[in-house]
Amino acid sequence: MISNRVQETVDENIRSRRSLRAFLNTPVANEDIEAILDVAARAPSGTNTQPWKVYVLKGDRLHSFSEKILATYNQPELAEQHAEEYRYYPTEWRSPYIDRRRMVGWDLYALLGLGRENKRGMHQQHARNFQFFDAPVGLIFTIDRVMEQGSWLDYGMFLQNIMLAARARGLDTCPQAAFTQFHRIVAEELKLPDNEMLVCGMSLGFADMNKIENSLVTERASVAEFVQFLE
């Protein structure tokens, strides 16, 4: 039987997981990264297919990777030549999803003092995605193109395990779909084989809690809003 202490620890890891957008340059040991990925790989997957593959970027390699993407992102005429390989968001938004999306965006920009007219500031903030928000570790995730929708569901559980295992070690993360626009650059820089498809990126490190953007806590719907008990 699981003790109350274990339950509280697990619950706290889940509740304290947030997408942090500013990190310290404190190094993260390879041994800790390996331990996080090892435990995360216990995520369930249909018939134990384990569809995940991970590229860990640190140091000079992380910096050069970021600079290559930023060089394109910061030139609109080049950036518009790049598009996501898969749709992360719906093509037609409706409530309540669009309301939640807008709220988190404007709440973040408000903390940073960015008004709706400050397009340059918004562009610069979005660019920080491609610097992994100054985290010392950048993770890039890929999946074999032969895998179908079910394996993408499995992948989500693997990503969640990484974030929770990181929290258990005092580390924070930010999962990032922003990289998908530049999947061709990612493939070139990491020399991905043709059968591998970019899923997303993730920042990993020790959060800088002195940064105002890390004070953002997003709202969650109550259980009553999304659950029906049928007895």
Steps between C-alpha positions, in 0.01 A plus 500: 500500500638842406568725798360851528854634476558336162164623373576854614841492330356379171216751515742784577725406208201515267359824642837676508579416137472814294639619169783724618638757258825615664782279625828535685822396328563245775624180330297178510711185522467243223439238769190687616372537144551130438319415825204719403472343155545150640210531741289686243537206262274301734211688334240264352496444125280279286650150480818646656599678178681782690480746205723772646845618400682783677785734404669678793663835419746671734780755486631611162273261314191646661620855427574435133168317459312797645690753291419314179126512567509861622680609183193390304234599753628857517466547123125496421553434130691182592281396794186503286656230282481262796183333627407230749502145371196409707214702646538558869208740530156491335442690178168623640502627858197503726420564866622405758832416331557835332415678828759299691759553229449875502506520878836327542651708222383837629575408862860422404542813291346712777758371747773592252350844440423426137186667365314373196660766284854392591552252217878526525496409868272204433730385221801517733319310773398226256860483380603391849339165422783434258757580769332247729434797731872494594470149646828302500327199344284485190313183413373420151251216455434305181280211394522251215268606218358148482330547839135606516281710730504249785876528529470878527271446800768277650758769431304752705520272804876469450536879487293539817719244676809702409350816646395327822833320542671836453285656773593216735864612457434869551513575129248673277397473137314667219357279224518688171307448178656819359783299345263315267483796260870455433505122475712513183773694679480264797532199270802653328676603820445166674550299182171320553437198278210542257274273704515723811244774557534784749249484785605796718779645708540552874708725724649335809685662788472693824238772471594861572218589735614863513368545146149645487383264225548206734234636735232407246267229627239393248144425604350152474136408459338336800429128491128580485555673165647202316388186687173308513452222754270230358379256764 
